Amino acid sequence: MKQLIILLLLIIAFFIGYGQYSQYQRFNSPNVDYKTTKEIDNAYYNQETVINYYKAIEDLNSFVKLQWTANNIDVRTPEEDTEETKLALKNYADKVATLKFYESKLEQSAVLKTKGLSNEEIQFLENTGTDLKSHQKSIAVNKIKSMFNPDKTMFSGYKSALIFEVQKQLNKKGFEIKLDGVYKLETLNAIKGFEEKNNLFVDGVLDVLTLDALFE
């Protein structure tokens, strides 16, 4: 009789313990606080994107906690394949996609700022669809072109940084000439060859059309 009572007490203790454990599981879900391992730009030019990013994090965390406490579904590592679980997983995937959309913008902006770009430049890149390499090339080319003075006549022996850059570009185009920044017969003939090859007026003299074609 004594053994039977002990057995009944053990059974009762088991059910009480199991009930308490179930309650604990229901209201104490695993760590669900989403965190990124990458640097993000909180000073991004569009602050609405920053706000939406943090809202997306809160929305995702709340959803994970709700599914765990209300439906006992861990959407990150589901154990069942019910219709309810499938629907929860779809909603979870949508929320993750939204979060990643904002996160990718903020991560990319942080990377670009480490390269020295400002908010204005980052906005320009996004609005024009220009990549960083093309943007940097465009800046470099514009600096070179800014040295050109159409009113200044180039004579044999004329030396400048512009001629040096032109010689570098001619070499890239297949014209092997000396890089000395001096405008002489070798450079003039190379310019002529380039002009002829690109259906331009062949005179060996730098002008706007030749420069544009050379640095395009």
N, C-alpha and C positions, 0 to 999 in steps of 0.2 A: 504493500500500500504506500509505504513511504517512497519507494522508488517511482511509483506511478505519479505521485504528487510532484516529485522532483522533475520528472519528464514533462509534465504539464506546465510547470513553471518555466522550464527551458524553452518549450514551444511558445509560450506567451512572451517570454523575453525576446525570442527570435523575431516574432511578428512586430513587437514594439520597436525593436532595433531596426528592422527592415523599413518600417514606416518612417522612422526618423531619418534613416539614411536616404530614403526616396525624397523626403521633403528637403533634405540638405542638398541633394543632387539637383533638385528642381530650381532652387533659389541660389545656388552657388555654382554657376557655370565656370568652365575653365577660363583662363585669361583671354579676354576678347578685345583688348585695347589694341587697335591697329596702329602699327608704327612702320615708317619707312626707314631703310638703312641709308638712303641717299640724302644729300643736301638739297633743300628746297629754298626758293627765293621768296621770303615773306615780304620783300619790298618790290615785288613784281609790279610792272607798270599798270596792270589792270587789277586793282584791289578786290573787285567783285569775284575774280577767279580765286583769289586767296581765301575769301570768305566761303565761297562755294566748296572749296577743297575741304575746309574744316567741317563744314556742314555735312559733307559726304562721309567723312570719317565718323561723325556722331551718328549719322543715319545707319551706317553699316554696323557699328558697335551695338546700337540699340536693337537692330534687327536680329543680330546673332544671339543676343541675350534673350530677346522675346521668344525666338524659336526654341531656345533651350528650356526656358522656364515654363512656357505655355504648352509646347508640343513635344518636349524632350527630344528635339532634333538638333544635333550639332552640325550645322550646314557646312562646316569646314571639313569635317571627316564623318559623313553620314554612314550609318550602319545598316539602314534599311533602304528599300527601293519602292516605297509606297507612293501613291499619287500625291499625297500631302508632302512627302519628302521631295519629290521631283519639282513640285511647284515652289517649295521653299528654296531649293537649289537654283532654280531659274531666277527668282527674285534676288537671291544673293549674288549671282553672277552679274546681273544688271547693275546692282549697287557697286560691286567691285569695279566694273567697267567705267562707271561714272567717276568714281574716285580716281582711277588710274588716268583718266582723261585729263583731269585737272592737275594731278600729280606730275604727269609727264611734262606739262607746260612749265611748271614751277621748277622742276629738276633741270630742264634744258636752259631755263633762264639763269639759274645759279651757275651752270657750267659756262655759259657765255660771259657772265660777269667776271668769272675768274680769268677770262681772256681779255678783260678790259672794256667790254661793251657796256654802254649805258642803256637805261630803260628805253630811250628814244630809238636807239639803234636796234634793240631787240624787237620793238614794236614794228619798225620798218621791215626787218627780216620776215616777221610773221605776216605782215600785211601784203608784202610783195612776193612771198614764197621763195625768197632768195636764201641760199645756204651761206654759211659763214665764210667758206673759202671764196665763193664768188664775190661776196660783199667786200672782203679784204682785197681781192684782186682789183675790183672796181675802184676802191679808194687809192690803191697804188698807181693804177693807170691814170686816174684823174690828176694825181700829183705830178706825174711825168708830163702829161699834156699841158698842165698849168705853166710849165717852163717854156712852152713854145710861144714865140712872138712872131706873128706873121709879117710884121713890119721890119723885122731884122733880117738883113741879107746874110746868108751863110757863105763864106769865102773859104778857099782852100787854106787849111791850117787852123780854121776856127775850132776852138776847143770849149766844150761845156759838158755838164752833167747830162743834158738831154741827148747829146750825141752818143755818150757812153751807154745810156739806156737803149737808144735806138740800135746801137751795135749789138748789144746783148740780145735784143729781140730778133734782129736779123740772123744771128747765129742760131737761135731757136727755130727759125724758119728754114734753116738749111744753108745759109750763106756764111761760109767760114771766113771771117775777117778778124783782124786784130782788135782787141778791146783796149783802146787808149783814149777814147773820148775826143779824138781829133777828126774833123771833117776833111778828108782828103780823097784822092782818086779811088782808092779801094772801097771806101764807104759809099762814095757817090755811085760807083758801078753796082754795088750791092743793092742800093736803093732803086736804081734803074731796073735791075733784074727783078726785084720784088714788084715794082710798079707794072712791069710788062706781064709778069705772071698773074697779077690780079686785075688786069684790064684797066689800068689807070694811065693817066698821061705820063709818058716816060721822059723825065728830065733829070732825075737824080736829086731833085730839090725837095726838101721836106715841106709839106703843106698839110692842111687839116685832113683832107681825104686820105693821104698816104699814112698819116699818123693813126687815123681811125682804123684803117684796114690792118695796119701793122700790129696794133694792140687790141684787136677785137677778140 
